[in-house]
Amino acid sequence: MSLLKEKVTSIHHWTDKTFSFKTTRDMSFRFKNGEFAMIGLEIDGKPLLRAYSVVSPNHEDHLEFLSIKVPNGPLTSKLQHIKVNDEIIVNSKPTGTLVCDYLLPGRNLYLFSTGTGLAPFMSIVRDPETYEKFKRVVLTHTVRTPKELAYKDFLENLNQDEIYSEITNGKFIYFNSVTRENWERKGRITKWIEENKLWEYLGVEMFNPEEDRVMICGSESMTFDLKKIFEDLGSKEGSTKVQGGFVIEKAFAEK
Ligand SMILES: Cc1cc2nc3c(=O)[nH]c(=O)nc-3n(C[C@H](O)[C@H](O)[C@H](O)COP(=O)(O)OP(=O)(O)OC[C@H]3O[C@@H](n4cnc5c(N)ncnc54)[C@H](O)[C@@H]3O)c2cc1C
């Protein structure tokens, strides 16, 4: 395992619970969009690393990460205080199952996320190959309060973005919902799917397991519930070894 040292170049605090930051990128650090790497800080002379999905797409020359702030979390209680020019450590071997290659070819791609589970999809929705492979790319993000909708403005405007409009070609659809406060779209994504409201709201074809593909990233309970929904609809889980109808990554382990 080789550990790279990267310099923090900017930081954005979304709320008192989440923040994102950009770092330099050693170009020997190569990854597939959707993968995660072990990153962290040197604490008392030893590396303290945790899994983090890479937010920035692999064609960019910097790295970006979206992070939770766990009050007594060994890493994030310190990481949340990083400043520009501080160093973070990045393990040079990224991995993960949220990669388009691990899905069977298909019609529409659905990316379902909660909380920081949005992170891997931020790179996938900016990858030109995603749009070569799928007719439509639907990203959903569910959080507790509207303030937690990280990257909302960017995602709402992705089809009009100066750089990315040429990549998305109008094929990108962003949907968010909020569970704990008033919002135009209230409730868990499982409710939107089970009540058949999602497809109607988006104005897209009903989900068809023969043609449509899914990636899921979020809390343990959300990934468990969505896995059951898509299995019941007839979709099969894929992996790094066998292509499937859906792939899953837990965004964190629940205690
Ligand atoms: C494959 C994978 C990818 C991950 N990608 C990311 C990512 O992109 N961004 C990110 O912030 N975290 C991500 N995580 C979680 C991350 O690895 C750490 O758990 C997190 O940074 C907290 O570290 P910690 O040492 O402060 O606390 P830990 O001791 O690691 O966690 C303490 C507790 O905090 C809660 N928790 C941890 N992470 C989260 C989270 N992201 N959202 C809500 N609650 C959480 C859980 O209950 C956990 O048991 C990922 C985890 C996995 C397994």
The ligand as an SDF file (V2000), in Angstrom:
LIG
                    3D

 53 58  0  0  0  0  0  0  0  0999 V2000
  -17.3560    2.2850    1.0800 C   0  0  0  0  0  0  0  0  0  0  0  0
  -17.4750    3.4750    1.9860 C   0  0  0  0  0  0  0  0  0  0  0  0
  -17.4590    4.7610    1.4460 C   0  0  0  0  0  0  0  0  0  0  0  0
  -17.5920    5.8670    2.2850 C   0  0  0  0  0  0  0  0  0  0  0  0
  -17.6030    7.1200    1.7310 N   0  0  0  0  0  0  0  0  0  0  0  0
  -17.7770    8.1970    2.5400 C   0  0  0  0  0  0  0  0  0  0  0  0
  -17.8460    9.5170    1.9980 C   0  0  0  0  0  0  0  0  0  0  0  0
  -17.7020    9.7210    0.7900 O   0  0  0  0  0  0  0  0  0  0  0  0
  -18.0460   10.5410    2.8570 N   0  0  0  0  0  0  0  0  0  0  0  0
  -18.1860   10.3460    4.2140 C   0  0  0  0  0  0  0  0  0  0  0  0
  -18.3850   11.3140    4.9520 O   0  0  0  0  0  0  0  0  0  0  0  0
  -18.1220    9.1330    4.7390 N   0  0  0  0  0  0  0  0  0  0  0  0
  -17.9020    8.0540    3.9520 C   0  0  0  0  0  0  0  0  0  0  0  0
  -17.8020    6.8120    4.5040 N   0  0  0  0  0  0  0  0  0  0  0  0
  -17.7620    6.7180    5.9840 C   0  0  0  0  0  0  0  0  0  0  0  0
  -16.3200    7.0050    6.4280 C   0  0  0  0  0  0  0  0  0  0  0  0
  -15.4920    5.9280    6.0430 O   0  0  0  0  0  0  0  0  0  0  0  0
  -16.1950    7.2320    7.9630 C   0  0  0  0  0  0  0  0  0  0  0  0
  -16.9910    6.3340    8.6690 O   0  0  0  0  0  0  0  0  0  0  0  0
  -16.5760    8.6500    8.3350 C   0  0  0  0  0  0  0  0  0  0  0  0
  -15.6910    9.5410    7.7290 O   0  0  0  0  0  0  0  0  0  0  0  0
  -16.5120    8.8880    9.8450 C   0  0  0  0  0  0  0  0  0  0  0  0
  -15.2190    8.6240   10.3050 O   0  0  0  0  0  0  0  0  0  0  0  0
  -14.8580    8.7800   11.8410 P   0  0  0  0  0  0  0  0  0  0  0  0
  -13.5310    8.1260   12.0860 O   0  0  0  0  0  0  0  0  0  0  0  0
  -15.0000   10.2020   12.2520 O   0  0  0  0  0  0  0  0  0  0  0  0
  -15.9940    7.9630   12.5980 O   0  0  0  0  0  0  0  0  0  0  0  0
  -16.4040    6.3390   12.4560 P   0  0  0  0  0  0  0  0  0  0  0  0
  -15.8690    5.7060   13.7100 O   0  0  0  0  0  0  0  0  0  0  0  0
  -15.8440    5.8680   11.1560 O   0  0  0  0  0  0  0  0  0  0  0  0
  -17.9200    6.4500   12.4310 O   0  0  0  0  0  0  0  0  0  0  0  0
  -18.6770    6.6670   13.6170 C   0  0  0  0  0  0  0  0  0  0  0  0
  -20.1710    6.5340   13.3260 C   0  0  0  0  0  0  0  0  0  0  0  0
  -20.6090    7.6860   12.6150 O   0  0  0  0  0  0  0  0  0  0  0  0
  -21.6510    7.3680   11.7080 C   0  0  0  0  0  0  0  0  0  0  0  0
  -21.1960    7.7210   10.3370 N   0  0  0  0  0  0  0  0  0  0  0  0
  -19.9810    7.4690    9.7650 C   0  0  0  0  0  0  0  0  0  0  0  0
  -19.9310    7.9380    8.5100 N   0  0  0  0  0  0  0  0  0  0  0  0
  -21.1490    8.5030    8.2700 C   0  0  0  0  0  0  0  0  0  0  0  0
  -21.6960    9.1590    7.1330 C   0  0  0  0  0  0  0  0  0  0  0  0
  -20.9500    9.3300    5.9950 N   0  0  0  0  0  0  0  0  0  0  0  0
  -22.9530    9.6150    7.1990 N   0  0  0  0  0  0  0  0  0  0  0  0
  -23.6850    9.4610    8.3500 C   0  0  0  0  0  0  0  0  0  0  0  0
  -23.1990    8.8390    9.4650 N   0  0  0  0  0  0  0  0  0  0  0  0
  -21.9530    8.3700    9.4230 C   0  0  0  0  0  0  0  0  0  0  0  0
  -21.8800    5.8690   11.8490 C   0  0  0  0  0  0  0  0  0  0  0  0
  -22.9070    5.6080   12.7710 O   0  0  0  0  0  0  0  0  0  0  0  0
  -20.5720    5.3730   12.3950 C   0  0  0  0  0  0  0  0  0  0  0  0
  -20.7140    4.1750   13.0780 O   0  0  0  0  0  0  0  0  0  0  0  0
  -17.6900    5.6930    3.6850 C   0  0  0  0  0  0  0  0  0  0  0  0
  -17.6870    4.3960    4.2230 C   0  0  0  0  0  0  0  0  0  0  0  0
  -17.5950    3.3060    3.3900 C   0  0  0  0  0  0  0  0  0  0  0  0
  -17.6120    1.9290    4.0100 C   0  0  0  0  0  0  0  0  0  0  0  0
  1  2  1  0
  2  3  1  0
  2 52  2  0
  3  4  2  0
  4  5  1  0
  4 50  1  0
  5  6  2  0
  6  7  1  0
  6 13  1  0
  7  8  2  0
  7  9  1  0
  9 10  1  0
 10 11  2  0
 10 12  1  0
 12 13  2  0
 13 14  1  0
 14 15  1  0
 14 50  1  0
 15 16  1  0
 16 17  1  0
 16 18  1  0
 18 19  1  0
 18 20  1  0
 20 21  1  0
 20 22  1  0
 22 23  1  0
 23 24  1  0
 24 25  2  0
 24 26  1  0
 24 27  1  0
 27 28  1  0
 28 29  2  0
 28 30  1  0
 28 31  1  0
 31 32  1  0
 32 33  1  0
 33 34  1  0
 33 48  1  0
 34 35  1  0
 35 36  1  0
 35 46  1  0
 36 37  1  0
 36 45  1  0
 37 38  2  0
 38 39  1  0
 39 40  1  0
 39 45  2  0
 40 41  1  0
 40 42  2  0
 42 43  1  0
 43 44  2  0
 44 45  1  0
 46 47  1  0
 46 48  1  0
 48 49  1  0
 50 51  2  0
 51 52  1  0
 52 53  1  0
M  END
$$$$
